[in-house]
Amino acid sequence: MAAGLDPSWRLPAAFTAPGLSSFSEFLGAAAPELLPGRRPLPPGISADIAPHATTIIAISCADGVVMAGDRRATMGNLIASRDIEKVHAADEFSLIGIAGTAGVGIELMRLFQVELQHYEKIEGAMLSIDGKANRLATMIRNNLGAALQGLAVIPLFAGYDLDAPSPERAGRIFSFDVAGGVYEERGYDGIGSGSLFAKAALKKRYRPGLTTEEAIALAVEALYDAADDDTATGGPDLTRRIFPVVMTAGAEGTRRISDEQSATISEAVVARRMENPGG
């Protein structure tokens, strides 16, 4: 007999009761062991048992927001992956990038995607961008126990606010702390081990009202600066043709920049640095 079914082959009551608009709350009631933060862990720190994802940055621009991430994951002093993808669409108008324990982060990101889809199907309307950020903060808070044992995940969330008073203010960025605190950022932000260097580069070059194309080029260049100083951040790999993942969110939805366009921008950054290594 299939697990979870009674002899009549009916689904458990939790699946048929009129329900919660939050999928993670439903899962917590129906099968809590499937939630990332609810699984039992052995005593001690477990940070070294899984790859860690690193640098993600987001930049607001005139048409919305740009988010970019490098492709490296590390385990201690080793490169665990050269081509991990850490930036994804959360839904039609928002983006999420993850830093920290890669496996937990990817699972949390996918759960968040389902969370937003579930809400829209139950309620018949899309969550506001503030509501999305608050839902994500709750999911991070539920992972606090694992985070205290070294399996922390910190996302960066950004999107196009359909309710913004003007298009210039529609691109919004939210950062989080490990305890689930949520903070709106202005202009740009970054997470991960290389974010200190990426934000230092953005601090000098960012200006309000950037076009999407300018913001994309600036994001790739900031990731190059991060990789120049942080060993856990991967720069453009011209030999293997591995380049940053760059996505945009605007009035027409989310879009991933093609690998060819990312390669062209990255090669231009590298060419400029050949002439002026310090930027």
C-alpha positions in Angstrom: 0.0 0.0 0.0 1.3 3.5 -0.9 2.6 5.4 2.1 0.2 8.0 3.5 -2.9 6.4 2.0 -5.6 4.7 4.0 -7.1 1.3 2.9 -9.7 3.1 0.8 -6.8 4.7 -1.2 -8.0 8.2 -0.2 -5.5 11.0 0.4 -5.0 12.1 4.0 -7.3 14.8 5.3 -4.6 17.5 5.1 -4.6 17.2 1.3 -8.3 17.8 0.9 -9.1 20.3 3.7 -9.7 23.8 2.5 -6.5 25.3 3.0 -3.6 27.4 3.8 -2.3 29.8 1.2 1.2 29.0 2.4 2.7 25.8 1.0 5.4 25.7 3.6 2.8 25.8 6.4 0.9 23.1 4.7 4.0 21.0 4.3 4.8 21.6 8.0 1.5 20.2 9.0 1.3 17.3 6.4 5.0 16.2 6.2 7.2 18.4 8.4 10.3 16.1 7.9 10.4 17.3 4.2 11.2 20.9 5.2 14.9 21.8 5.1 15.0 23.2 8.7 13.0 20.3 10.3 15.4 17.4 9.5 17.3 16.1 12.5 21.1 16.7 12.4 23.8 15.1 14.4 25.5 17.1 17.1 28.3 19.4 16.1 29.2 21.8 13.3 28.5 20.4 9.8 29.7 23.4 7.6 32.4 21.4 5.9 30.3 18.5 4.6 28.7 20.4 1.7 29.6 22.9 -1.0 29.1 26.6 -0.4 27.8 29.1 -2.9 29.2 32.6 -2.8 28.8 36.0 -4.4 25.5 37.4 -5.6 24.8 41.1 -6.4 21.6 43.0 -7.4 21.4 46.5 -8.9 18.3 48.6 -9.4 17.9 50.4 -12.7 15.5 52.5 -14.6 13.6 49.5 -16.0 13.6 47.3 -12.9 16.4 45.3 -11.3 19.4 43.2 -12.4 20.8 40.3 -10.4 24.0 38.4 -11.2 26.0 35.6 -9.6 29.3 33.9 -10.1 29.5 30.2 -10.9 31.8 28.8 -8.2 31.0 26.6 -5.2 33.7 25.7 -2.7 34.3 23.1 0.0 37.1 24.5 2.3 40.0 25.2 0.0 38.7 23.1 -2.8 36.5 24.1 -5.8 33.5 21.9 -5.6 31.8 23.2 -8.8 32.8 25.6 -11.5 29.4 26.1 -13.1 26.7 26.1 -10.4 23.8 28.5 -11.1 22.8 30.5 -8.0 20.4 33.1 -9.6 16.9 32.1 -10.6 13.5 33.5 -11.2 11.3 33.3 -8.1 8.2 34.0 -10.1 7.2 36.1 -13.1 8.4 39.4 -11.7 11.0 38.6 -9.0 14.5 37.0 -8.7 16.3 35.1 -6.0 20.0 34.4 -5.5 21.5 32.2 -2.8 24.8 32.2 -0.8 25.8 29.7 1.8 25.2 25.9 1.9 24.5 25.1 -1.7 22.2 22.1 -1.3 20.1 23.7 1.4 20.0 27.0 -0.6 18.8 25.3 -3.8 16.1 23.4 -1.9 15.0 26.6 -0.1 14.9 28.4 -3.4 12.7 25.8 -5.1 10.4 25.7 -2.0 10.0 29.4 -2.3 9.1 29.1 -6.0 6.4 26.6 -5.1 5.3 28.8 -2.2 4.6 31.7 -4.5 2.8 29.5 -7.1 0.7 27.9 -4.4 -0.4 31.3 -3.0 -1.4 32.5 -6.4 -3.5 29.4 -7.1 -5.2 29.4 -3.7 -5.8 33.2 -3.5 -6.2 34.0 -7.2 -3.8 36.9 -6.9 -0.1 37.5 -6.7 1.6 38.3 -3.5 2.9 41.9 -3.2 6.7 42.2 -3.4 6.8 43.0 0.3 4.7 39.9 1.0 7.1 37.7 -1.0 10.1 39.1 1.0 8.3 38.4 4.3 7.4 34.8 3.2 11.1 34.2 2.3 12.2 35.7 5.7 9.9 33.2 7.5 11.5 30.3 5.5 15.0 31.4 6.5 13.9 31.7 10.1 12.7 28.1 10.0 16.2 27.0 9.0 17.9 28.7 12.0 18.6 25.4 13.8 20.6 24.1 10.8 22.2 27.5 10.4 23.6 27.4 13.9 25.2 24.0 13.0 27.0 25.6 10.0 24.4 24.9 7.3 23.4 28.5 6.8 21.7 30.0 3.7 21.4 33.7 3.0 19.4 34.7 -0.1 19.2 38.0 -1.9 15.7 38.8 -3.3 14.8 41.4 -5.8 11.9 42.2 -8.1 9.8 44.6 -10.0 7.1 46.2 -7.9 3.9 46.3 -9.9 2.4 48.7 -7.3 5.2 51.2 -7.4 4.2 54.9 -7.8 6.6 55.3 -10.7 8.7 52.9 -12.9 11.9 54.5 -11.6 11.1 53.2 -8.1 9.8 49.8 -9.2 13.1 47.9 -8.9 13.4 46.8 -5.3 16.1 44.7 -3.4 15.8 42.9 -0.1 18.5 41.4 2.0 18.1 39.0 5.0 20.0 37.8 8.0 20.4 34.3 9.2 17.6 34.8 11.8 15.1 35.8 9.2 15.4 39.6 9.5 14.4 41.3 6.2 15.8 44.7 5.1 15.1 46.7 2.0 18.3 48.0 0.3 18.7 51.1 -1.9 20.4 51.0 -5.2 22.4 47.8 -4.9 23.4 45.1 -2.6 25.4 41.9 -2.4 25.8 38.7 -0.4 28.4 36.0 -0.1 32.1 36.0 0.6 33.0 38.3 -2.3 30.2 40.8 -1.6 32.5 43.1 0.3 34.6 43.6 -2.8 31.7 43.7 -5.2 29.9 46.4 -3.2 33.1 48.4 -2.9 33.2 48.4 -6.7 29.5 49.3 -7.0 29.9 52.1 -4.5 32.2 54.0 -6.8 30.3 53.3 -10.1 26.6 53.0 -9.3 24.3 56.0 -10.0 20.5 56.1 -10.0 18.8 55.8 -13.3 21.1 53.3 -14.9 19.8 51.6 -18.0 19.4 47.9 -17.9 22.4 47.4 -20.2 24.5 49.6 -18.0 23.5 47.8 -14.9 24.3 44.4 -16.5 27.8 45.6 -17.5 28.3 47.0 -14.0 27.2 43.8 -12.3 29.6 41.7 -14.4 32.4 44.1 -13.6 31.6 44.0 -9.9 31.8 40.2 -9.9 35.2 40.4 -11.7 36.4 42.7 -8.8 35.1 40.2 -6.3 36.8 37.3 -7.9 40.0 39.3 -8.0 40.2 39.4 -4.2 38.1 36.5 -3.0 39.2 33.0 -3.8 35.7 31.6 -3.3 34.3 33.7 -6.1 34.8 32.6 -9.7 35.6 35.1 -12.3 34.8 34.7 -16.0 36.4 31.5 -17.3 37.4 32.2 -20.8 39.0 28.7 -21.3 35.9 26.7 -20.3 33.5 29.4 -21.5 31.8 29.7 -18.1 30.4 33.2 -17.4 28.2 34.8 -14.7 24.5 34.1 -14.6 22.7 37.5 -15.1 18.9 38.0 -14.9 16.6 41.0 -15.1 13.2 41.7 -13.7 11.0 44.4 -15.2 7.5 45.3 -16.3 7.5 42.6 -18.9 8.7 39.9 -16.5 12.0 38.2 -15.7 14.6 37.4 -18.3 17.9 35.6 -18.3 20.7 37.1 -20.3 21.9 34.7 -22.9 25.3 32.9 -22.4 26.5 34.6 -25.6 25.7 38.1 -24.2 27.2 37.3 -20.8 30.3 36.1 -22.6 30.6 39.2 -24.7 30.3 41.5 -21.7 32.7 39.4 -19.6 35.3 39.4 -22.4 35.0 43.2 -22.7 35.7 43.5 -19.0 38.7 41.2 -19.1 40.1 43.2 -22.2 39.8 46.5 -20.3 41.5 45.0 -17.2 44.4 43.8 -19.4 45.1 47.5 -20.0 44.3 48.7 -16.5 44.3 45.8 -14.0 43.1 48.0 -11.1 39.9 49.0 -12.9 
